[in-house]
Amino acid sequence: MKGALVFIGDELLSGEVPNLNAEVAIGELTGNGFEVAEVLVIPDQVGVISTHLKRIAETYQYLICSGGLGPTDDDVTNQAVAKAFGLPLEENQELSSAICASPVFSHTQELAQKMALLPKGAVPLSRDLSCAGYYLSLSGKLFFFLPGVPHQFNQLLKEEVIPLLLKNFGEISKEYTLVLRFFDLEETELNQFLRSLDFKGKAGYYPEFPELKLVLRLSEKEEGLKVIEAIKKFFPWQLIGEKTLPEVSGELLSRRGLKISVAESCTGGLVSSLITSVAGSSEYFERGLVTYSPESKIELLGVRESTIKEAGVVSFETALEMAEGVRKACKTDIGIGITGFAGPGGGTPSDPVGTVYIALSYEDYTHAVKFQFKGCRRDVQLFAGYTALDMIRRCLVYGSESLSRYRFARGVKEKAFSS
């Protein structure tokens, strides 16, 4: 089942606005067995839009189009759709009434009513008519036109578009789809391994920095289960599962009834943000402290002043005391401590920019790992944040011995935990 995605907007072509909807759409479609054969980004021009829509309608079985449904002069998607398919524009009475009743358009009714002019046969997607968006069924094909606003696009895509596609074309798309996520693994390594298996299906590699997503499409579920077992044996530490690291680490903590606290320096609260991005994280997340300065590490975490003077604020020793300090202060089962040089300034000959020490305190020991990450400041922070979550996962599933197996690891130190 092949289809196309079209994203409309001059702002997307100029780079002024990131195309957040593309990633979401591709992930949802491929995850449900629908192939995305073409992705286009085109300007707000009726002629250009209608030309591409006509060609795509003749080529593919479904189309999802984003953008250009608003009330302003540059929103011309409805006109382009009408031109492409030879359909007249008609006022949708229900949509018109909803626009009249909306306080958002209380002073701009004349402009807003433009949104109620839809191509003949268009069926609105929003059940409460709170946002634009509709679909057309033509010659056994489905064409969806969604708003460009990300949260509206996401909601309609997941709640309306995907169910309609499955209802109409589910039998056609009955191949088995498997989505797996990895951390601390290059896609070339994964590709090479699948080649060695003489894998018969289709494999798609999608880096979602700093994770790696693998989408496998197979004719039989049994073959997929065999591939999973082979991957588990070859990449025991790198395979996260079907969910993201924040979700997987959170589920492990919740399942074991463990509480965690975090002390961050160079990541500036990122780890706490990742943990709490998961619904239900209040079950296992107690507290996060951003101890950026040496003084805050001493005052809030109990890091010894002598440790910072002798070993440095970025060191094994400081990370170990940060993790132990936050665990003791917050009375949690696990404590995480992070300190490093995210860049672009800072660093030393022995600990250059990109050096991050991450410590994990759990049960009777505290382990600190020295990492050398690459990239810009944000890359280093993301690597560090996700690695901290992965250290939780690895420690709980495989034990502390797995912490030295990271490709960016440059050393490990441990000390007994003194409660």
Number of C-alpha atoms within 10 A of each C-alpha: 17 15 22 22 22 21 26 26 23 16 14 16 15 10 9 9 11 11 18 15 21 17 11 15 19 17 16 15 18 18 17 20 22 25 16 19 11 13 14 12 17 16 18 20 18 19 14 12 23 20 14 15 21 15 11 19 20 11 13 18 18 25 23 19 24 23 23 27 26 23 18 12 10 15 20 22 25 22 22 25 23 17 20 19 15 11 16 14 18 13 15 18 11 13 22 18 13 16 23 17 12 11 11 11 15 12 9 13 17 11 13 18 20 20 22 24 18 25 24 16 15 20 15 22 21 18 9 10 15 13 22 23 26 22 21 19 13 13 9 10 17 21 23 22 27 29 23 23 16 16 12 17 24 20 12 21 22 15 12 15 24 18 14 15 18 16 10 13 18 17 10 11 16 16 18 18 22 20 17 17 22 25 23 20 18 13 17 10 10 17 14 10 16 16 10 8 11 8 15 12 15 11 17 14 17 15 14 12 12 18 19 22 24 19 19 22 21 19 14 13 14 10 14 19 12 11 15 15 12 15 17 15 10 13 16 14 21 20 19 25 16 15 14 19 24 20 19 19 23 27 18 16 21 17 11 10 11 16 21 25 25 29 31 27 26 24 25 18 19 19 25 22 13 18 25 17 12 15 10 13 19 14 16 24 21 17 18 21 19 19 24 18 11 18 14 15 27 20 12 16 23 17 25 16 16 10 16 18 10 10 12 14 21 23 23 26 22 28 32 30 26 33 29 29 26 29 28 19 14 18 15 20 17 25 29 32 29 33 28 29 25 27 18 12 10 12 16 11 6 7 17 17 23 25 27 31 29 29 31 28 30 23 10 10 15 24 25 28 25 24 23 21 23 14 14 13 19 13 16 24 25 19 25 29 25 22 21 23 21 22 23 27 22 20 15 15 13 13 12 18 11 14 21 18 13 18 11 17 17 15 16 17 14 17 14 12 15 9 10
